[in-house]
Amino acid sequence: MAEKNKKIRKKTDKVPDRKKLVRNQRISIALNDAEMRALQRFFQKYKISNKAKFCRETIMLEVLKRFEADAPSLFDNVKES
C-alpha cells in the first residue's frame, strides 16, 4: 500500500509550483498612433477582451518559433552531393 502512495506523490511532484508561475515581471512598449489604432481595431474585430493575455501569448509564440528555428537539427551538417 505504501508503494502506491509513493507513486502518487511522484506524479504530483511534477505539477509546477503556483508561486513560480506568478507573473511579477513587467515590460512596457510604446506604439505610435497608427499602430495603436490598428491594435485596437484588431481587438474589437476579433472580440479580444483580455489584451494582456493576447499580447503575452503572441510574443511568446514568436519567441518559441524562433528558438525552434534556430535550434540545431540532426541533419543540419549533412552535405548533398
Rosetta blueprint (number, residue, H / E / L):
1 M L
2 A H
3 E H
4 K H
5 N H
6 K H
7 K H
8 I H
9 R H
10 K H
11 K H
12 T H
13 D H
14 K L
15 V L
16 P L
17 D L
18 R H
19 K H
20 K H
21 L H
22 V L
23 R L
24 N L
25 Q L
26 R L
27 I L
28 S L
29 I L
30 A L
31 L L
32 N L
33 D H
34 A H
35 E H
36 M H
37 R H
38 A H
39 L H
40 Q H
41 R H
42 F H
43 F H
44 Q H
45 K H
46 Y L
47 K L
48 I L
49 S L
50 N L
51 K H
52 A H
53 K H
54 F H
55 C H
56 R H
57 E H
58 T H
59 I H
60 M H
61 L H
62 E H
63 V H
64 L H
65 K H
66 R H
67 F H
68 E H
69 A H
70 D H
71 A L
72 P L
73 S L
74 L L
75 F L
76 D L
77 N L
78 V L
79 K L
80 E L
81 S L
